[in-house]
Amino acid sequence: MTSHKEPAFFCGFSKKKWQGPGADIFAKGLVGDINTYEALFKGSERYKWRGEGSTDYLWVEEVPNQIVKHYGCENKKFLVILRDPTDRAFSEHSHLVRDELEDLDFISAIKKEAERFEKKWQPLFYHVKRSLYSAPLERYFSIFGRNHVKLILFDDLKENPKQVFREICMFLDIRKITLPINSILNKSGRPRSQTIHKLIKKIQQ
């Protein structure tokens, strides 16, 4: 996986002028050209699978076709973690409030979503749009095939990470690997994500 968490290259986001709170920070993380994108994978040529984790790839309609345009549809596999839509939307809103990017309550923010979308506020404010899974998944199924998309329930990942990890290894046709704790630590030695840190600790037990 690329160290750049969410380049969002296939979304075409870098071509847009994003507005709203946090738009400048969001825009800085976007990758807009193919050379920069492919450079993210430099040194990983020997691996069977290479990937990245742009969450916006699920809801942005043109992404599957953009993937095919650049790399074809053969030998592609997708891991999709699905959280309860309401929980996902509320959690996203809570993070914005925590980061002082949102001053509206959850219901008010939902009512403002369509207006914010039209004004090109950054996608973290699209709580409903980013929590609708059916149509986006059908696009991937129809283009790449149902057997090339692995659906993972967030609750299953939390409750039984070992089993989910085994299923992922089977899906990717790879032997079970050891996940190094160092890979989820930042330079200070602290976990980049407490949630991921706890999940990997459970897998290793």
C-alpha positions in Angstrom: 0.0 0.0 0.0 1.2 3.5 -0.8 2.3 5.6 2.1 0.2 8.4 0.7 -3.1 7.4 2.3 -5.7 8.8 -0.2 -4.3 10.3 -3.4 -7.7 10.1 -5.0 -6.1 10.2 -8.5 -9.0 8.5 -10.3 -11.6 10.9 -8.9 -10.2 13.9 -10.8 -10.5 16.0 -7.7 -7.3 17.9 -8.4 -9.0 19.7 -11.3 -11.6 21.3 -9.0 -11.4 24.4 -6.9 -12.6 23.1 -3.5 -14.4 25.4 -1.1 -15.4 25.4 2.5 -13.5 24.7 5.8 -10.4 22.6 5.3 -10.5 22.8 1.5 -6.9 23.9 1.2 -5.6 21.0 3.3 -7.8 18.6 1.4 -6.5 19.9 -2.0 -2.9 19.6 -1.0 -3.2 15.9 -0.5 -4.6 15.2 -4.0 -2.6 13.6 -6.8 -3.5 14.9 -10.3 -1.1 13.5 -12.8 -0.3 9.9 -13.8 3.5 10.2 -13.3 3.1 11.5 -9.7 0.6 8.7 -9.1 2.8 5.9 -10.4 5.7 7.3 -8.5 3.8 6.4 -5.3 4.4 2.8 -6.1 8.1 3.0 -6.9 10.0 0.1 -5.4 7.0 -2.2 -5.1 7.3 -3.8 -8.5 8.2 -7.2 -7.0 5.0 -7.6 -5.1 2.0 -9.5 -6.3 -0.5 -6.8 -5.4 0.0 -3.1 -5.1 -2.7 -0.7 -3.9 -3.8 2.4 -2.2 -6.8 3.4 0.0 -8.7 6.3 -1.4 -12.2 6.1 0.2 -13.8 8.4 -2.4 -13.3 5.8 -5.1 -16.5 4.2 -4.0 -19.0 7.1 -4.4 -17.4 9.0 -7.3 -19.2 7.7 -10.4 -16.4 8.0 -13.0 -13.7 6.2 -10.9 -14.3 2.6 -12.2 -14.1 3.8 -15.8 -11.0 5.9 -15.1 -9.3 2.8 -13.7 -10.1 0.9 -16.8 -9.0 3.8 -19.0 -5.5 3.9 -17.4 -4.9 0.3 -16.4 -7.6 -2.0 -18.0 -9.9 -4.2 -16.1 -7.8 -7.4 -15.8 -6.1 -8.4 -12.6 -7.8 -5.8 -10.4 -9.2 -6.6 -7.0 -11.0 -4.3 -4.5 -11.3 -4.4 -0.8 -14.4 -2.4 0.4 -15.0 -1.9 4.1 -18.6 -1.1 4.8 -19.8 0.6 8.0 -23.4 1.0 9.1 -24.4 4.1 7.0 -25.8 6.1 9.9 -22.8 5.3 12.1 -20.5 6.3 9.3 -22.2 9.6 8.6 -22.4 10.5 12.2 -18.8 9.6 12.9 -17.7 11.7 9.9 -19.6 14.7 11.2 -18.2 14.2 14.7 -14.6 14.3 13.3 -15.3 17.6 11.6 -16.7 19.1 14.8 -13.7 17.8 16.7 -11.4 19.4 14.1 -13.3 22.7 14.4 -14.3 22.5 10.7 -18.1 22.2 11.4 -20.3 24.4 13.7 -23.6 22.8 12.7 -25.3 19.9 14.5 -25.6 16.6 12.6 -29.2 17.1 11.4 -28.5 20.7 10.3 -25.4 19.6 8.5 -27.4 16.9 6.6 -29.9 19.5 5.5 -27.1 21.7 4.2 -25.4 18.9 2.3 -26.9 19.4 -1.1 -26.1 23.1 -1.0 -22.5 22.4 0.1 -22.1 19.9 -2.6 -23.2 22.4 -5.3 -20.7 24.9 -3.8 -17.9 22.3 -4.0 -17.2 22.0 -0.4 -14.7 19.2 0.2 -16.2 15.6 0.3 -15.9 15.1 4.1 -19.1 17.2 4.3 -21.0 14.7 2.0 -22.2 12.6 4.9 -25.3 11.1 3.0 -23.7 10.8 -0.4 -20.7 9.0 1.0 -22.9 6.6 3.0 -24.9 5.2 0.0 -23.4 1.9 -1.1 -25.7 0.0 -3.4 -25.3 1.9 -6.7 -21.6 2.5 -6.3 -21.0 -1.2 -5.6 -23.1 -2.2 -8.7 -20.8 -0.1 -10.8 -17.7 -2.1 -9.6 -19.6 -5.4 -9.9 -20.6 -4.7 -13.5 -17.2 -3.5 -14.7 -14.8 -5.8 -12.8 -17.0 -8.7 -11.8 -18.5 -9.6 -8.4 -15.7 -12.0 -7.6 -13.1 -9.2 -7.8 -14.7 -7.1 -5.1 -14.4 -8.2 -1.4 -16.9 -6.7 0.9 -15.9 -6.4 4.5 -18.3 -5.3 7.3 -16.7 -2.9 9.7 -18.3 -4.7 12.7 -16.8 -8.0 11.5 -13.4 -6.4 11.2 -13.7 -5.1 14.8 -15.1 -8.3 16.3 -13.2 -10.9 14.4 -10.1 -9.4 12.7 -8.3 -12.7 12.5 -11.1 -14.2 10.4 -11.4 -11.2 8.2 -7.6 -11.2 7.7 -7.7 -14.8 6.6 -10.5 -14.1 4.2 -8.5 -11.2 2.7 -5.5 -13.4 2.2 -7.7 -16.0 0.4 -9.3 -13.3 -1.7 -5.9 -12.0 -2.8 -4.5 -15.6 -3.1 -1.5 -14.9 -0.9 -0.1 -16.7 2.1 -0.8 -15.3 5.5 1.7 -12.7 6.3 2.9 -11.1 9.5 1.8 -7.5 10.0 4.7 -5.5 11.5 3.6 -3.2 14.3 6.3 -0.7 13.1 4.2 -0.2 9.9 1.5 1.5 11.9 3.6 3.7 14.1 4.6 7.2 13.4 8.1 8.7 14.0 7.3 9.2 17.7 6.6 5.5 18.1 2.9 6.2 18.7 0.2 4.5 16.6 -0.9 6.5 13.6 -4.4 5.1 14.2 -5.4 3.6 17.5 -8.2 1.6 15.8 -5.8 0.0 13.3 -3.2 -0.6 16.0 -5.8 -2.5 18.2 -6.9 -4.5 15.2 -3.4 -5.6 14.2 -2.7 -6.5 17.9 -5.7 -8.7 17.9 -4.7 -10.4 14.6 -1.2 -11.1 16.1 -2.5 -12.7 19.3 
